[in-house]
């Protein structure tokens, strides 16, 4: 199982980070050790002083996929939830400044929190989602605000690497990201259904 993460997929977040709107999907991979399952606490690592939350829609595929078309892509999606792409922003910034890869800022243990999954249905699109920090809504958006749709993402990624059964696709974050502190409680919702609750310790 691998975790595919899409970057710069919401215009408001692209502007928030002072980046350029991408011409094609930008993605990276988190390793399986990054997965933080429902009910587990997120532990702030001792190597970073600036861990950010990034709330995202997460989709699960249920078949192996290679070189699929946009028209066929959606039939391989089985479930949806909300997740958090935890990012060591200070480490990422340093890596970018030095021209180094920044997996250490994205793929550390527990950096990919996922909530409880709902069955995926085309009839439910668009999916509206939000992330609360200590009961305050910090992020809110919907799947129809993505620069690249889920079908485009699946088709594009599958050109470069085979998507395997149970792989997860984090589809990008909207604006409103921020730093977490010990004691924070993060809650993720899809269509007002609570699917994710993570305590930061």
FIKOLZA-1660 file (N, C-alpha, C; in steps of 0.1 Angstrom, whole numbers, plus 5000, padded with zeros to 4 digits):
% residues 201
   i   px   py   pz ch aa at
   1 5008 4988 5000  A  X  N
   1 5000 5000 5000  A  X CA
   1 5009 5012 5000  A  X  C
   2 5005 5022 4991  A  X  N
   2 5012 5035 4991  A  X CA
   2 5002 5046 4992  A  X  C
   3 5008 5058 4995  A  X  N
   3 5000 5070 4997  A  X CA
   3 5004 5080 4987  A  X  C
   4 4996 5083 4977  A  X  N
   4 4999 5093 4967  A  X CA
   4 4993 5107 4972  A  X  C
   5 5001 5117 4972  A  X  N
   5 4997 5130 4977  A  X CA
   5 4998 5140 4965  A  X  C
   6 4988 5147 4963  A  X  N
   6 4987 5157 4952  A  X CA
   6 4990 5171 4958  A  X  C
   7 4999 5179 4952  A  X  N
   7 5002 5192 4957  A  X CA
   7 4996 5203 4948  A  X  C
   8 4993 5214 4954  A  X  N
   8 4989 5226 4946  A  X CA
   8 4976 5223 4938  A  X  C
   9 4966 5218 4944  A  X  N
   9 4954 5214 4937  A  X CA
   9 4942 5223 4940  A  X  C
  10 4944 5233 4948  A  X  N
  10 4933 5243 4951  A  X CA
  10 4939 5257 4949  A  X  C
  11 4933 5265 4941  A  X  N
  11 4938 5278 4937  A  X CA
  11 4941 5287 4950  A  X  C
  12 4931 5286 4959  A  X  N
  12 4933 5295 4971  A  X CA
  12 4946 5291 4979  A  X  C
  13 4949 5278 4979  A  X  N
  13 4961 5273 4986  A  X CA
  13 4974 5277 4978  A  X  C
  14 4973 5276 4965  A  X  N
  14 4984 5280 4957  A  X CA
  14 4988 5294 4960  A  X  C
  15 4978 5303 4961  A  X  N
  15 4980 5317 4964  A  X CA
  15 4985 5319 4978  A  X  C
  16 4980 5311 4987  A  X  N
  16 4984 5311 5001  A  X CA
  16 4998 5308 5003  A  X  C
  17 5004 5299 4995  A  X  N
  17 5018 5295 4996  A  X CA
  17 5027 5303 4986  A  X  C
  18 5021 5312 4978  A  X  N
  18 5029 5320 4969  A  X CA
  18 5035 5312 4958  A  X  C
  19 5028 5301 4954  A  X  N
  19 5032 5293 4943  A  X CA
  19 5025 5296 4930  A  X  C
  20 5030 5290 4919  A  X  N
  20 5024 5292 4906  A  X CA
  20 5013 5281 4904  A  X  C
  21 5002 5284 4897  A  X  N
  21 4992 5274 4894  A  X CA
  21 4999 5263 4885  A  X  C
  22 4998 5251 4888  A  X  N
  22 5005 5241 4880  A  X CA
  22 4999 5238 4867  A  X  C
  23 5007 5234 4857  A  X  N
  23 5001 5230 4844  A  X CA
  23 4997 5216 4843  A  X  C
  24 5002 5208 4852  A  X  N
  24 4998 5194 4853  A  X CA
  24 4999 5190 4868  A  X  C
  25 4993 5179 4872  A  X  N
  25 4993 5175 4886  A  X CA
  25 5007 5173 4891  A  X  C
  26 5009 5178 4903  A  X  N
  26 5022 5176 4910  A  X CA
  26 5019 5166 4922  A  X  C
  27 5027 5155 4922  A  X  N
  27 5025 5145 4933  A  X CA
  27 5038 5140 4938  A  X  C
  28 5036 5135 4951  A  X  N
  28 5047 5128 4957  A  X CA
  28 5041 5116 4965  A  X  C
  29 5050 5108 4970  A  X  N
  29 5045 5095 4977  A  X CA
  29 5050 5095 4991  A  X  C
  30 5040 5092 5000  A  X  N
  30 5043 5089 5014  A  X CA
  30 5044 5074 5016  A  X  C
  31 5053 5070 5024  A  X  N
  31 5055 5055 5027  A  X CA
  31 5044 5050 5036  A  X  C
  32 5043 5037 5037  A  X  N
  32 5032 5031 5045  A  X CA
  32 5033 5035 5060  A  X  C
  33 5046 5037 5065  A  X  N
  33 5048 5041 5079  A  X CA
  33 5042 5054 5082  A  X  C
  34 5038 5062 5072  A  X  N
  34 5032 5075 5074  A  X CA
  34 5018 5074 5079  A  X  C
  35 5011 5063 5077  A  X  N
  35 4997 5061 5079  A  X CA
  35 4994 5062 5094  A  X  C
  36 4984 5071 5097  A  X  N
  36 4979 5073 5111  A  X CA
  36 4964 5069 5111  A  X  C
  37 4961 5058 5117  A  X  N
  37 4947 5052 5116  A  X CA
  37 4938 5059 5125  A  X  C
  38 4925 5058 5123  A  X  N
  38 4915 5064 5132  A  X CA
  38 4917 5059 5146  A  X  C
  39 4916 5069 5155  A  X  N
  39 4918 5066 5170  A  X CA
  39 4932 5068 5175  A  X  C
  40 4941 5069 5166  A  X  N
  40 4955 5071 5170  A  X CA
  40 4958 5086 5172  A  X  C
  41 4967 5089 5181  A  X  N
  41 4971 5103 5184  A  X CA
  41 4983 5106 5174  A  X  C
  42 4984 5119 5171  A  X  N
  42 4995 5124 5163  A  X CA
  42 5005 5129 5173  A  X  C
  43 5017 5124 5172  A  X  N
  43 5028 5129 5181  A  X CA
  43 5037 5138 5173  A  X  C
  44 5039 5150 5178  A  X  N
  44 5048 5160 5172  A  X CA
  44 5062 5155 5173  A  X  C
  45 5069 5153 5162  A  X  N
  45 5083 5148 5162  A  X CA
  45 5092 5158 5168  A  X  C
  46 5103 5153 5173  A  X  N
  46 5113 5162 5180  A  X CA
  46 5122 5169 5170  A  X  C
  47 5121 5166 5157  A  X  N
  47 5130 5172 5148  A  X CA
  47 5124 5185 5141  A  X  C
  48 5112 5188 5145  A  X  N
  48 5105 5200 5138  A  X CA
  48 5099 5209 5149  A  X  C
  49 5099 5222 5146  A  X  N
  49 5092 5232 5154  A  X CA
  49 5080 5238 5147  A  X  C
  50 5077 5232 5136  A  X  N
  50 5066 5239 5128  A  X CA
  50 5059 5228 5120  A  X  C
  51 5051 5220 5127  A  X  N
  51 5042 5210 5120  A  X CA
  51 5029 5216 5116  A  X  C
  52 5026 5215 5103  A  X  N
  52 5013 5221 5098  A  X CA
  52 5003 5210 5095  A  X  C
  53 4990 5213 5097  A  X  N
  53 4980 5204 5092  A  X CA
  53 4976 5208 5078  A  X  C
  54 4972 5198 5070  A  X  N
  54 4966 5201 5057  A  X CA
  54 4955 5191 5055  A  X  C
  55 4942 5196 5056  A  X  N
  55 4931 5187 5055  A  X CA
  55 4928 5184 5040  A  X  C
  56 4925 5172 5037  A  X  N
  56 4923 5168 5023  A  X CA
  56 4913 5157 5021  A  X  C
  57 4906 5157 5010  A  X  N
  57 4898 5145 5006  A  X CA
  57 4908 5134 5002  A  X  C
  58 4904 5122 5007  A  X  N
  58 4913 5110 5004  A  X CA
  58 4904 5099 4998  A  X  C
  59 4908 5094 4987  A  X  N
  59 4901 5083 4980  A  X CA
  59 4909 5071 4980  A  X  C
  60 4902 5059 4980  A  X  N
  60 4909 5046 4980  A  X CA
  60 4905 5039 4967  A  X  C
  61 4915 5033 4961  A  X  N
  61 4913 5025 4949  A  X CA
  61 4912 5010 4952  A  X  C
  62 4904 5003 4944  A  X  N
  62 4901 4989 4948  A  X CA
  62 4906 4979 4937  A  X  C
  63 4914 4984 4928  A  X  N
  63 4920 4975 4918  A  X CA
  63 4933 4981 4914  A  X  C
  64 4942 4972 4908  A  X  N
  64 4954 4977 4902  A  X CA
  64 4951 4985 4889  A  X  C
  65 4958 4996 4888  A  X  N
  65 4955 5005 4877  A  X CA
  65 4968 5010 4870  A  X  C
  66 4968 5008 4857  A  X  N
  66 4980 5012 4849  A  X CA
  66 4975 5018 4836  A  X  C
  67 4979 5031 4834  A  X  N
  67 4976 5038 4821  A  X CA
  67 4961 5038 4818  A  X  C
  68 4953 5041 4828  A  X  N
  68 4939 5042 4826  A  X CA
  68 4935 5055 4820  A  X  C
  69 4924 5056 4814  A  X  N
  69 4919 5069 4808  A  X CA
  69 4910 5076 4819  A  X  C
  70 4908 5089 4817  A  X  N
  70 4900 5097 4826  A  X CA
  70 4886 5091 4826  A  X  C
  71 4881 5086 4814  A  X  N
  71 4867 5081 4813  A  X CA
  71 4866 5068 4822  A  X  C
  72 4876 5060 4823  A  X  N
  72 4876 5048 4830  A  X CA
  72 4880 5049 4845  A  X  C
  73 4886 5060 4848  A  X  N
  73 4893 5061 4861  A  X CA
  73 4884 5059 4873  A  X  C
  74 4872 5065 4873  A  X  N
  74 4864 5066 4885  A  X CA
  74 4858 5052 4889  A  X  C
  75 4858 5043 4880  A  X  N
  75 4852 5030 4883  A  X CA
  75 4861 5022 4892  A  X  C
  76 4874 5027 4894  A  X  N
  76 4883 5020 4903  A  X CA
  76 4883 5025 4917  A  X  C
  77 4875 5036 4920  A  X  N
  77 4875 5042 4933  A  X CA
  77 4864 5035 4941  A  X  C
  78 4868 5031 4954  A  X  N
  78 4858 5024 4962  A  X CA
  78 4854 5032 4974  A  X  C
  79 4862 5041 4979  A  X  N
  79 4858 5047 4992  A  X CA
  79 4864 5061 4993  A  X  C
  80 4859 5069 5002  A  X  N
  80 4863 5083 5004  A  X CA
  80 4863 5086 5019  A  X  C
  81 4873 5095 5023  A  X  N
  81 4873 5100 5037  A  X CA
  81 4880 5113 5036  A  X  C
  82 4882 5119 5048  A  X  N
  82 4891 5131 5049  A  X CA
  82 4903 5127 5057  A  X  C
  83 4914 5132 5053  A  X  N
  83 4927 5130 5059  A  X CA
  83 4935 5142 5062  A  X  C
  84 4946 5141 5069  A  X  N
  84 4955 5152 5072  A  X CA
  84 4969 5149 5067  A  X  C
  85 4974 5157 5058  A  X  N
  85 4988 5156 5054  A  X CA
  85 4996 5165 5064  A  X  C
  86 5001 5158 5074  A  X  N
  86 5010 5166 5083  A  X CA
  86 5023 5169 5077  A  X  C
  87 5028 5181 5078  A  X  N
  87 5040 5186 5071  A  X CA
  87 5049 5193 5081  A  X  C
  88 5062 5189 5081  A  X  N
  88 5072 5196 5088  A  X CA
  88 5076 5208 5080  A  X  C
  89 5069 5219 5082  A  X  N
  89 5071 5231 5072  A  X CA
  89 5085 5236 5073  A  X  C
  90 5091 5237 5085  A  X  N
  90 5104 5242 5087  A  X CA
  90 5115 5234 5079  A  X  C
  91 5113 5220 5080  A  X  N
  91 5122 5211 5073  A  X CA
  91 5120 5212 5058  A  X  C
  92 5107 5213 5054  A  X  N
  92 5104 5214 5040  A  X CA
  92 5110 5227 5034  A  X  C
  93 5109 5238 5041  A  X  N
  93 5114 5251 5037  A  X CA
  93 5130 5250 5035  A  X  C
  94 5136 5244 5045  A  X  N
  94 5151 5242 5044  A  X CA
  94 5155 5234 5032  A  X  C
  95 5147 5223 5030  A  X  N
  95 5151 5214 5018  A  X CA
  95 5149 5221 5005  A  X  C
  96 5138 5229 5004  A  X  N
  96 5135 5236 4991  A  X CA
  96 5146 5246 4989  A  X  C
  97 5150 5253 4999  A  X  N
  97 5161 5264 4998  A  X CA
  97 5174 5258 4993  A  X  C
  98 5176 5245 4997  A  X  N
  98 5189 5239 4994  A  X CA
  98 5188 5230 4981  A  X  C
  99 5176 5229 4976  A  X  N
  99 5174 5221 4964  A  X CA
  99 5174 5206 4967  A  X  C
 100 5171 5203 4979  A  X  N
 100 5171 5189 4983  A  X CA
 100 5157 5183 4982  A  X  C
 101 5156 5169 4981  A  X  N
 101 5143 5163 4982  A  X CA
 101 5137 5166 4996  A  X  C
 102 5124 5166 4997  A  X  N
 102 5118 5169 5010  A  X CA
 102 5109 5158 5015  A  X  C
 103 5112 5146 5012  A  X  N
 103 5104 5135 5018  A  X CA
 103 5105 5135 5033  A  X  C
 104 5116 5139 5039  A  X  N
 104 5117 5139 5054  A  X CA
 104 5107 5149 5060  A  X  C
 105 5102 5158 5052  A  X  N
 105 5092 5168 5058  A  X CA
 105 5078 5163 5056  A  X  C
 106 5076 5152 5048  A  X  N
 106 5063 5148 5044  A  X CA
 106 5060 5133 5048  A  X  C
 107 5070 5125 5048  A  X  N
 107 5068 5110 5049  A  X CA
 107 5073 5105 5062  A  X  C
 108 5073 5113 5073  A  X  N
 108 5077 5108 5086  A  X CA
 108 5066 5100 5092  A  X  C
 109 5069 5092 5102  A  X  N
 109 5059 5084 5109  A  X CA
 109 5047 5091 5113  A  X  C
 110 5035 5086 5110  A  X  N
 110 5023 5092 5114  A  X CA
 110 5018 5105 5107  A  X  C
 111 5025 5108 5096  A  X  N
 111 5022 5121 5089  A  X CA
 111 5010 5120 5080  A  X  C
 112 5003 5109 5078  A  X  N
 112 4992 5108 5069  A  X CA
 112 4980 5102 5077  A  X  C
 113 4973 5111 5084  A  X  N
 113 4961 5107 5091  A  X CA
 113 4949 5104 5082  A  X  C
 114 4942 5094 5084  A  X  N
 114 4930 5091 5076  A  X CA
 114 4918 5088 5086  A  X  C
 115 4906 5093 5082  A  X  N
 115 4894 5090 5089  A  X CA
 115 4887 5077 5085  A  X  C
 116 4875 5075 5090  A  X  N
 116 4867 5064 5087  A  X CA
 116 4862 5066 5072  A  X  C
 117 4862 5055 5065  A  X  N
 117 4859 5056 5051  A  X CA
 117 4844 5055 5048  A  X  C
 118 4839 5062 5038  A  X  N
 118 4825 5061 5033  A  X CA
 118 4826 5054 5020  A  X  C
 119 4816 5047 5016  A  X  N
 119 4815 5041 5002  A  X CA
 119 4815 5053 4992  A  X  C
 120 4823 5052 4982  A  X  N
 120 4823 5062 4972  A  X CA
 120 4812 5061 4962  A  X  C
 121 4806 5072 4959  A  X  N
 121 4795 5072 4949  A  X CA
 121 4795 5084 4940  A  X  C
 122 4795 5082 4927  A  X  N
 122 4795 5094 4918  A  X CA
 122 4783 5103 4921  A  X  C
 123 4772 5097 4925  A  X  N
 123 4760 5105 4928  A  X CA
 123 4761 5114 4939  A  X  C
 124 4771 5112 4948  A  X  N
 124 4774 5121 4959  A  X CA
 124 4782 5133 4956  A  X  C
 125 4788 5133 4944  A  X  N
 125 4797 5144 4941  A  X CA
 125 4789 5157 4939  A  X  C
 126 4794 5169 4942  A  X  N
 126 4807 5170 4949  A  X CA
 126 4807 5167 4964  A  X  C
 127 4818 5163 4969  A  X  N
 127 4820 5161 4983  A  X CA
 127 4825 5174 4990  A  X  C
 128 4817 5178 5000  A  X  N
 128 4821 5190 5007  A  X CA
 128 4828 5185 5020  A  X  C
 129 4839 5192 5023  A  X  N
 129 4847 5187 5035  A  X CA
 129 4852 5199 5043  A  X  C
 130 4855 5197 5056  A  X  N
 130 4860 5207 5064  A  X CA
 130 4869 5201 5075  A  X  C
 131 4877 5210 5080  A  X  N
 131 4886 5206 5091  A  X CA
 131 4885 5216 5102  A  X  C
 132 4883 5211 5114  A  X  N
 132 4882 5220 5126  A  X CA
 132 4894 5218 5135  A  X  C
 133 4899 5229 5140  A  X  N
 133 4910 5228 5150  A  X CA
 133 4904 5234 5163  A  X  C
 134 4903 5225 5173  A  X  N
 134 4897 5230 5186  A  X CA
 134 4883 5236 5184  A  X  C
 135 4875 5230 5176  A  X  N
 135 4861 5234 5173  A  X CA
 135 4859 5246 5164  A  X  C
 136 4870 5252 5159  A  X  N
 136 4870 5263 5150  A  X CA
 136 4873 5258 5136  A  X  C
 137 4864 5261 5126  A  X  N
 137 4866 5256 5112  A  X CA
 137 4878 5264 5107  A  X  C
 138 4888 5257 5103  A  X  N
 138 4901 5262 5097  A  X CA
 138 4901 5261 5082  A  X  C
 139 4895 5250 5077  A  X  N
 139 4895 5247 5062  A  X CA
 139 4882 5242 5058  A  X  C
 140 4877 5247 5046  A  X  N
 140 4864 5242 5041  A  X CA
 140 4865 5243 5026  A  X  C
 141 4861 5233 5019  A  X  N
 141 4860 5233 5004  A  X CA
 141 4852 5222 4999  A  X  C
 142 4853 5219 4986  A  X  N
 142 4846 5208 4980  A  X CA
 142 4854 5202 4969  A  X  C
 143 4851 5190 4965  A  X  N
 143 4858 5183 4954  A  X CA
 143 4857 5191 4941  A  X  C
 144 4847 5199 4939  A  X  N
 144 4846 5206 4926  A  X CA
 144 4854 5218 4925  A  X  C
 145 4861 5221 4936  A  X  N
 145 4871 5232 4936  A  X CA
 145 4885 5228 4933  A  X  C
 146 4887 5215 4931  A  X  N
 146 4901 5210 4927  A  X CA
 146 4905 5215 4913  A  X  C
 147 4917 5219 4912  A  X  N
 147 4922 5223 4898  A  X CA
 147 4922 5211 4889  A  X  C
 148 4926 5199 4894  A  X  N
 148 4926 5187 4886  A  X CA
 148 4916 5177 4893  A  X  C
 149 4906 5173 4885  A  X  N
 149 4896 5164 4891  A  X CA
 149 4902 5150 4895  A  X  C
 150 4895 5143 4902  A  X  N
 150 4900 5129 4907  A  X CA
 150 4902 5121 4894  A  X  C
 151 4894 5121 4884  A  X  N
 151 4896 5113 4873  A  X CA
 151 4909 5117 4865  A  X  C
 152 4912 5130 4865  A  X  N
 152 4924 5134 4859  A  X CA
 152 4936 5130 4867  A  X  C
 153 4935 5130 4880  A  X  N
 153 4946 5126 4889  A  X CA
 153 4949 5112 4887  A  X  C
 154 4939 5103 4887  A  X  N
 154 4941 5089 4886  A  X CA
 154 4948 5085 4872  A  X  C
 155 4942 5091 4862  A  X  N
 155 4948 5089 4849  A  X CA
 155 4962 5093 4848  A  X  C
 156 4965 5105 4853  A  X  N
 156 4979 5110 4852  A  X CA
 156 4989 5102 4860  A  X  C
 157 4985 5099 4873  A  X  N
 157 4995 5092 4881  A  X CA
 157 4997 5078 4876  A  X  C
 158 4986 5072 4870  A  X  N
 158 4988 5058 4865  A  X CA
 158 4996 5057 4853  A  X  C
 159 5000 5068 4847  A  X  N
 159 5009 5068 4836  A  X CA
 159 5023 5065 4841  A  X  C
 160 5026 5069 4853  A  X  N
 160 5040 5069 4858  A  X CA
 160 5042 5057 4868  A  X  C
 161 5032 5053 4875  A  X  N
 161 5033 5042 4884  A  X CA
 161 5020 5035 4885  A  X  C
 162 5020 5022 4887  A  X  N
 162 5008 5014 4889  A  X CA
 162 5002 5017 4902  A  X  C
 163 4989 5021 4902  A  X  N
 163 4982 5023 4914  A  X CA
 163 4976 5009 4918  A  X  C
 164 4978 5005 4931  A  X  N
 164 4975 4991 4935  A  X CA
 164 4963 4991 4944  A  X  C
 165 4957 4980 4945  A  X  N
 165 4945 4978 4954  A  X CA
 165 4948 4984 4968  A  X  C
 166 4939 4992 4973  A  X  N
 166 4940 4998 4987  A  X CA
 166 4950 5010 4987  A  X  C
 167 4956 5014 4976  A  X  N
 167 4964 5027 4976  A  X CA
 167 4954 5038 4979  A  X  C
 168 4960 5048 4986  A  X  N
 168 4952 5060 4990  A  X CA
 168 4957 5072 4982  A  X  C
 169 4948 5081 4978  A  X  N
 169 4951 5093 4970  A  X CA
 169 4947 5105 4978  A  X  C
 170 4956 5113 4984  A  X  N
 170 4953 5125 4990  A  X CA
 170 4953 5136 4979  A  X  C
 171 4941 5143 4978  A  X  N
 171 4939 5150 4966  A  X CA
 171 4942 5165 4967  A  X  C
 172 4949 5169 4977  A  X  N
 172 4953 5183 4978  A  X CA
 172 4945 5191 4989  A  X  C
 173 4951 5202 4994  A  X  N
 173 4945 5209 5005  A  X CA
 173 4941 5223 5000  A  X  C
 174 4929 5228 5006  A  X  N
 174 4926 5242 5003  A  X CA
 174 4933 5251 5013  A  X  C
 175 4930 5264 5012  A  X  N
 175 4937 5274 5021  A  X CA
 175 4932 5272 5035  A  X  C
 176 4940 5278 5044  A  X  N
 176 4936 5277 5059  A  X CA
 176 4945 5268 5066  A  X  C
 177 4956 5263 5060  A  X  N
 177 4966 5255 5068  A  X CA
 177 4972 5262 5079  A  X  C
 178 4977 5255 5089  A  X  N
 178 4984 5262 5100  A  X CA
 178 4991 5252 5109  A  X  C
 179 4998 5258 5119  A  X  N
 179 5006 5251 5128  A  X CA
 179 4998 5244 5139  A  X  C
 180 5002 5231 5143  A  X  N
 180 4995 5224 5154  A  X CA
 180 5004 5226 5166  A  X  C
 181 4997 5225 5177  A  X  N
 181 5003 5226 5191  A  X CA
 181 4998 5214 5199  A  X  C
 182 5006 5209 5208  A  X  N
 182 5002 5199 5217  A  X CA
 182 4989 5202 5224  A  X  C
 183 4980 5193 5224  A  X  N
 183 4967 5195 5231  A  X CA
 183 4956 5198 5221  A  X  C
 184 4960 5202 5208  A  X  N
 184 4950 5204 5198  A  X CA
 184 4942 5192 5195  A  X  C
 185 4930 5194 5191  A  X  N
 185 4921 5183 5186  A  X CA
 185 4917 5187 5172  A  X  C
 186 4920 5179 5162  A  X  N
 186 4916 5182 5148  A  X CA
 186 4905 5172 5145  A  X  C
 187 4894 5178 5139  A  X  N
 187 4883 5170 5134  A  X CA
 187 4880 5172 5120  A  X  C
 188 4878 5161 5112  A  X  N
 188 4875 5162 5098  A  X CA
 188 4861 5158 5094  A  X  C
 189 4855 5165 5085  A  X  N
 189 4841 5162 5082  A  X CA
 189 4839 5161 5067  A  X  C
 190 4831 5152 5062  A  X  N
 190 4826 5152 5048  A  X CA
 190 4811 5153 5049  A  X  C
 191 4806 5163 5041  A  X  N
 191 4791 5165 5042  A  X CA
 191 4786 5165 5056  A  X  C
 192 4793 5172 5065  A  X  N
 192 4789 5174 5079  A  X CA
 192 4790 5161 5087  A  X  C
 193 4795 5150 5081  A  X  N
 193 4797 5137 5089  A  X CA
 193 4811 5137 5095  A  X  C
 194 4812 5135 5108  A  X  N
 194 4825 5135 5115  A  X CA
 194 4831 5121 5111  A  X  C
 195 4843 5122 5105  A  X  N
 195 4850 5110 5101  A  X CA
 195 4864 5108 5107  A  X  C
 196 4869 5120 5112  A  X  N
 196 4883 5120 5116  A  X CA
 196 4884 5128 5129  A  X  C
 197 4891 5123 5139  A  X  N
 197 4894 5130 5151  A  X CA
 197 4908 5126 5156  A  X  C
 198 4916 5136 5156  A  X  N
 198 4930 5134 5160  A  X CA
 198 4935 5143 5171  A  X  C
 199 4940 5138 5182  A  X  N
 199 4946 5146 5192  A  X CA
 199 4961 5147 5190  A  X  C
 200 4966 5159 5191  A  X  N
 200 4980 5162 5190  A  X CA
 200 4987 5161 5203  A  X  C
 201 4997 5153 5204  A  X  N
 201 5003 5151 5217  A  X CA
 201 5018 5152 5216  A  X  C
% end
